[in-house]
C-alpha cells in the first residue's frame, strides 16, 4: 500500500478490539469470548452476514463517497453493550480515484485479517469463570473504579462519577469495615442494601443514590458481571414531596386571605396551583384560550408541559367561579393569564418575581422556610384524600396529576397522608372505657 504504514491500522485494531498494549484498556475489558469463534474450519468461506451475527466485531467495509472516503468497522463494546463504529481514514487525501480505491481496499483487507486473527486466539470468559478465576477477582471494588476511571475510552463524566463513587465507598468502609475488602464479584443484596442505607443516613437525596447505583452497575458490566440494581433505586417522587411539603390548613387559609388583598393576580395563580396541580412554570406559559370555562377544562399543550405530553385538566367549580369573577372572559385569548409580574398581559413571564413575592411575604406570615408555593400542589392532593375517605376517585387523581398509572398516584399519595379505613364497616375494639 503506497505511503501507508501497517502499524497505524494494526495499532487501531489492537486498541479497539483486543485491548492491545494499553494497560487501562486491558484491565477493564475482558477479551472477547471464544463463544464467538467461527463455526466452521475455514472462516473465509462464511458470508459476511453470518459473521456479523456470530462474532464480537463487524467486518470492515469501504465507504467511497463524493466528499469523504474511509474504511469503517464495528467492534462489540462490553461497557456500552452495543457495537461501536471505528473509522480509519487514508493518510493521503489528494489521490486519483483509482489509486484511492486501491488503498481503501487494501486497508479494508488488512483490518479484516487482523480482526479475524485477534478473535481466533481470544480467551473465553463466561460469568462463572469471571466470578471465580478472572484477572479482576484480585482487585477490590475501589481499585477497579480507580482503574476504570483512567480508561480514556469512557466519557469524562463517567470517569468523574467513578472517582466520586470510589471516594464515597472509602468513607462507607470506615463505618462498615466488614465490607472494606469487597471484590466486584462480592456485590450482593447485603452489600447493596447496607450501602444504600448508609447513603440515606448521610442525608443523600434519591437522585444521588441512584447515580451511585448506576455507576456501580456500569462498572460491573465493564468487568463482565451481570447484576441488575434497578430494584434498589429510590423513587424520585419522595424527593419532591420532601422538598416542598404540603401546607397546613391554617397556613393555606392564611396565604389565600393574605394575597387576595395584597396581590390579586398572584392570588389567582396560587388558586390555580392548588385546584389544578399544574406546576408554576407551566401556568406561566398558559394563555387565556387554554382555560375553557364552558367545558370546564384546562388544556396544557405538550410544548408547555414538563413531561412533554398534552393533557386536559378538570376546571373545578371553585376555581371556575374565581376565574369568572376575575374577568377572564373579557381578556384577549392570546394573552398570558399569568404573564409579567403574574398579571394578565401579552408579555410572557420571565425572571423570579413569583418566587420572590412568595419568599418575602412568607416571612411576614411567619411561615417556615420549608413551606413554598409549589407545595400547594401536594396540599390539594392531601386535602382531597382526607376529605373523601372511602370514596376516593383514583382515576380522577391520576389524570388530575397527569400520572401514567394509578399505582404511581397511590405511591405519591402514600407520601402525603395516611391510608384511611372506613371504620363504619370495620370492627375496631374500644378499650378506652377502662373496662
Residue pairs with C-beta under 8 A, 6 or more apart in sequence:
1 103
1 106
1 107
1 110
2 99
2 103
3 91
3 92
4 90
4 91
4 103
4 106
4 107
6 110
8 91
9 88
9 107
9 110
9 111
9 114
10 110
10 114
11 20
12 86
12 88
13 111
13 114
13 115
13 118
14 20
14 21
14 114
14 118
15 22
15 25
16 75
16 84
16 86
17 32
17 56
17 57
17 75
17 114
17 115
17 118
17 119
18 31
18 32
18 118
18 122
19 25
19 26
19 29
19 31
20 26
22 152
24 147
24 150
24 151
24 152
25 151
25 153
27 135
27 147
28 79
28 144
28 147
28 148
28 151
28 222
28 223
29 78
29 79
29 222
30 78
30 125
30 130
30 134
30 136
30 223
30 224
31 122
31 123
31 125
32 56
32 57
32 76
32 119
32 122
33 56
33 122
33 124
33 125
33 126
34 122
34 123
34 124
35 124
35 126
36 54
36 55
36 56
36 119
36 122
37 119
37 120
38 46
38 54
38 55
38 120
39 46
39 54
40 46
43 51
43 116
43 120
48 59
51 58
51 59
52 58
52 59
55 119
56 75
56 76
56 119
56 122
57 73
57 74
57 75
57 76
57 115
57 119
58 73
58 74
58 75
58 83
59 73
59 112
59 115
60 71
60 72
60 73
60 88
60 107
60 108
60 111
60 112
60 115
61 71
61 72
61 73
61 108
62 69
62 71
62 101
62 104
62 105
62 108
63 69
63 70
63 71
63 72
64 100
64 101
64 104
69 89
69 90
69 100
69 104
70 87
70 88
70 89
70 90
70 104
71 87
71 88
71 89
71 104
71 107
71 108
71 111
72 85
72 86
72 87
72 88
73 85
73 86
73 88
73 111
73 112
73 115
74 83
74 84
74 85
74 86
75 83
75 84
75 86
75 115
76 82
76 83
76 84
77 83
77 84
78 221
78 222
78 224
79 153
79 154
79 218
79 221
79 222
81 221
88 107
88 111
90 100
90 103
90 104
90 107
92 103
95 103
125 134
125 224
127 224
127 225
127 226
130 136
130 185
130 223
130 224
130 225
131 137
131 185
131 225
132 185
134 223
134 224
136 144
136 183
136 184
136 185
136 223
136 224
137 183
137 184
137 185
138 183
139 147
139 183
139 184
140 181
140 182
140 183
141 169
141 182
141 183
141 184
141 186
141 187
141 216
141 219
142 166
142 169
142 170
144 184
144 219
144 223
145 162
145 163
145 165
145 166
145 169
145 215
145 219
146 162
146 163
146 166
148 154
148 159
148 162
148 219
148 222
149 159
149 160
149 162
149 163
149 166
150 159
151 159
158 215
158 218
161 211
161 215
162 215
162 219
164 212
164 215
165 212
165 215
165 216
165 219
168 199
168 212
169 195
172 179
172 195
172 198
173 179
173 180
175 198
176 194
176 198
179 191
179 194
179 195
182 191
184 219
184 220
184 223
184 225
185 225
187 216
187 220
187 225
187 227
192 213
192 229
192 232
193 232
195 212
196 209
196 213
196 232
196 234
199 208
199 209
199 212
200 209
200 234
205 239
206 233
206 234
206 235
206 236
206 238
206 239
207 236
207 239
209 233
209 234
210 233
210 234
210 236
213 229
213 232
213 233
214 229
216 229
217 227
217 228
217 229
220 226
220 227
235 411
237 408
237 411
237 412
237 415
238 415
240 378
241 378
241 412
241 415
241 416
242 415
244 372
244 374
244 375
244 377
244 378
245 370
245 371
245 375
245 378
246 375
246 378
246 379
246 381
246 382
246 416
247 255
247 367
247 371
247 375
247 376
247 379
249 383
251 365
251 367
251 371
252 274
252 376
252 379
254 365
255 270
255 365
255 367
256 267
256 270
256 271
258 361
258 365
259 266
259 267
259 270
259 361
260 267
262 361
263 342
263 357
264 326
265 338
265 341
265 342
265 343
265 344
266 342
266 354
266 357
268 322
268 323
268 326
268 338
269 280
269 283
269 338
269 342
269 354
270 373
270 376
271 318
271 319
271 322
272 278
272 283
272 319
272 338
273 279
273 280
273 283
273 373
273 374
273 376
273 377
274 376
274 377
274 379
274 380
275 316
275 318
275 319
275 380
276 283
276 298
276 313
276 315
276 316
276 319
276 400
277 313
277 377
277 380
277 381
277 400
277 401
277 402
278 286
278 298
278 300
278 313
278 377
279 306
279 374
279 377
280 354
280 373
280 374
281 306
282 300
282 304
282 305
282 306
283 337
283 338
284 336
284 338
284 339
284 342
284 348
284 349
284 354
285 304
285 336
285 348
285 349
286 298
286 300
286 304
286 336
286 337
286 338
287 333
287 334
287 335
287 336
287 337
288 328
288 331
288 332
288 333
288 334
288 335
288 336
288 337
288 344
289 333
289 334
290 298
290 299
290 300
290 301
290 337
291 298
291 315
291 323
291 328
291 337
292 298
292 299
292 315
293 315
293 320
293 323
293 324
293 328
293 329
296 314
296 315
296 320
297 312
297 313
297 314
297 315
298 312
298 313
298 314
298 315
299 310
299 311
299 312
300 310
300 311
300 312
300 313
300 402
301 310
302 308
302 309
302 310
305 311
305 402
307 402
309 402
311 399
311 402
313 399
313 400
313 402
314 396
314 399
314 400
315 323
328 337
328 344
331 337
331 344
332 346
334 346
335 344
335 345
335 346
336 344
336 345
336 346
336 347
336 348
336 349
337 344
338 344
338 349
339 345
339 346
339 347
339 348
339 349
340 347
340 348
340 349
340 350
341 349
341 353
342 349
342 353
342 354
342 357
354 373
355 373
358 372
358 373
362 369
362 371
362 372
378 416
381 397
381 401
381 412
381 413
381 416
382 416
382 417
384 392
384 397
385 392
385 413
385 416
385 417
385 420
386 417
386 420
389 420
389 422
390 420
390 422
394 406
394 409
394 410
395 406
397 403
397 409
397 413
398 405
398 406
398 408
398 409
401 409
401 412
403 409
403 412
